[in-house]
């Protein structure tokens, strides 16, 4: 089974991105699901490296790497990156800049789509 998870929210401030990545990691670990994550709007900030969080606080960068290390694919909306002035910044290794054409292909190819 293929599951697409759409992340629309920034990595911190709400727990939406945190819950999206928790779900992705659980699907991979417990159900051997092929997970794809598309970062939209402020969700593109989840793809930036060098995040420093307080001791004991979740770290989205570590969660992103865990999903990728288990074979998950993560893409970030290029026009969303452009709109936020972060197109020139490096993404976490394994996160790829993408576009609506690739996003729409994932929507059609995946069995389920979850949005956070």
C-alpha positions in Angstrom: 0.0 0.0 0.0 1.1 3.5 -0.8 0.1 6.4 1.5 0.7 10.1 0.7 0.9 12.5 3.6 0.5 16.2 3.0 2.0 18.6 5.5 0.7 22.2 5.3 2.0 23.5 8.6 5.4 24.7 9.9 7.4 22.2 11.9 6.8 24.1 15.2 4.0 26.2 16.7 1.3 23.5 16.3 1.7 19.7 16.4 0.4 19.0 12.9 3.8 18.4 11.3 4.9 16.3 14.4 1.7 14.2 14.1 2.2 13.8 10.4 5.7 12.5 10.8 4.7 10.3 13.8 2.0 8.7 11.6 4.5 8.2 8.7 7.0 6.5 11.0 4.3 4.3 12.5 3.0 3.3 9.1 6.5 2.3 8.0 7.3 0.4 11.2 4.1 -1.3 12.0 2.5 -1.8 8.6 5.4 -1.8 6.1 3.6 0.9 4.1 5.3 2.9 1.2 5.2 6.4 2.6 5.4 9.6 0.5 5.3 13.1 2.1 4.6 16.3 0.2 5.5 19.5 2.0 3.2 22.4 1.1 2.8 26.0 2.2 4.6 26.5 5.6 5.2 22.8 5.6 8.3 23.4 3.4 10.1 24.6 6.5 10.1 21.0 7.7 12.6 20.3 5.0 15.3 22.7 6.3 18.4 21.3 8.1 20.0 22.5 11.3 16.9 22.6 13.5 17.9 23.1 17.1 15.2 22.2 19.7 15.3 22.1 23.5 16.4 18.9 25.2 13.4 16.5 25.4 11.5 18.4 22.6 10.7 16.6 19.3 12.9 17.5 16.4 11.3 17.4 12.9 14.6 17.1 11.2 15.3 13.8 13.0 11.8 12.6 12.1 12.4 13.5 8.4 15.6 11.6 8.3 13.9 8.6 10.0 11.2 8.5 7.3 13.8 8.7 4.5 16.1 6.1 6.1 13.1 3.7 6.0 12.6 4.3 2.3 10.1 7.1 2.4 10.1 9.9 -0.1 9.8 13.5 0.8 9.3 16.4 -1.6 8.8 20.1 -1.0 6.7 22.4 -3.2 9.1 24.6 -5.2 6.7 27.5 -5.6 5.9 27.4 -1.9 9.7 27.6 -1.2 10.0 30.5 -3.7 7.1 32.4 -2.0 8.8 32.1 1.4 12.2 33.2 0.1 13.9 29.9 0.9 14.5 28.5 -2.6 18.3 29.2 -2.2 18.5 27.2 1.1 19.7 23.6 1.2 17.2 21.0 2.1 17.8 18.0 4.4 19.5 15.3 2.5 16.9 13.2 0.7 14.2 15.9 0.6 13.7 17.1 -3.0 12.3 20.2 -4.5 9.2 19.4 -6.5 6.2 20.8 -8.3 2.4 20.4 -8.7 2.9 17.9 -11.6 4.8 15.5 -9.4 2.4 16.2 -6.5 -0.6 15.4 -8.6 1.1 12.2 -9.8 1.6 11.1 -6.2 -2.1 11.8 -5.4 -3.2 9.6 -8.3 -0.7 6.8 -7.6 -1.3 6.5 -3.8 -4.0 4.4 -2.3 -4.7 6.8 0.6 -4.0 10.5 1.1 -3.8 12.1 4.6 -3.5 15.8 5.2 -2.1 17.6 8.2 
